[in-house]
Amino acid sequence: MELGRDGKKHDREVGKDVEYFANKGVKVILCLLSDFEIRSIGCKVPDYEQACLNFEIKLIKFPIIEMAPPEDLEAFN
């Protein structure tokens, strides 16, 4: 269990999180967090990506700085 940047303990089971979304019919996840932010909430990035593959959910990673507009909209297309 790790402390996140908010000082709280995070004990993530990303596979269970992604499975929950898959069971709700989610087909695409748009993740606006950077890899650093994902790690800061107790997730391992490769595990997150693999869980999405396992449940046939498309993971689109488009990190943005909190409260800021995307830096490069062309990169999103």
N, C-alpha and C positions, 0 to 999 in steps of 0.2 A: 504494500500500500504506500502510495506516495502523497506528499503534500503538493497541492496544486499552487498556481501563482496567487490564488486567493487565500492561501494558508489553510484550506480545508483538506481533509483526507479524502482521497478518491480511490475507490477500489472498483475499477471498471471491469466488466466482462463484455467486451465489445461484441463478441459472437452472439451473446444473448440479446444485446441491444438490437443488432442488425436482424436477428431472427424475429424479434418482436415486430419490427417494421415490415419485414417480408410477409409475415402472417396477416398484417393489415392491408396487404396489397401494394405496398410501396415498390416501385420499379426503378426509381432514380433518387439518389441522394446528392444534393448540391452542398458540398462542404466549403464553408467560407473561412475555415480556420487554417492557419499555417501548420506545417508539421510540428513546429515547436509548441504551438498552442494545443495541438492534439496530444502530444506527449505530456504537457503540463496538467492535463486532466486525467492522467493515468492510463492513457491508451498507447499501445504500441502501433505505430503507423502501419507496418506490414500486416499485423493482425487485423486491423480495420479494413485494409484493402482486400485481404484474403477472405474475410467474412462476407464482404459484399460480393465477391466472386462466387463464394459457396452458395449464396442465396439468390444468385442471378440478379443482383441489384447493380445498376450502373452507378459508379461513384464518380462524380465530377468534382474535382478539386480546383477551387478558384479562390485562393486566400486573399483576403482584403484586410487592411488595417482597420481596427475597430472604429466605428463611427465615421469612416472615410469612404469616399466613392472608390470603385475599382480604379487601379492605376492604368490598366491597359484593356479596354473593352475589346479590342481586336483579338487579343489572345484568347478570349472566351469563345469566339466563333468557331 
